[in-house]
Amino acid sequence: MQEFKSPVSRLARLFHKGRDSWREKALEKQKKVRTLEIKVRDLTASREHWKQRALAAESQIKEQKMGGEVGEKKKKLLVRRTT
């Protein structure tokens, strides 16, 4: 404490206040990081869910189109056989 010219009681109070403000800032940052991690987790899960729904819808549309094409081919064959 020889390098400081202020009284020890004042230094102790200032150091204590500095430590407390540092702790408060660190806790706030931790809370923000946690909330952002939770948000990222939830958004990732939501995005994956909607991606699966979109892929399922695309495959269903493809199946319907393929079924329609097969149905048209069958109709053409039936028309040819009846004539």
Secondary structure by P-SEA (a helix, b strand, c coil): cccccccaaaaaaaaaaaaaaaaaaaaaaaaaaaaaaaaaaaaaaaaaaaaaaaaaaaaaaaaaaaaaaaaaaaaaaaaaaac
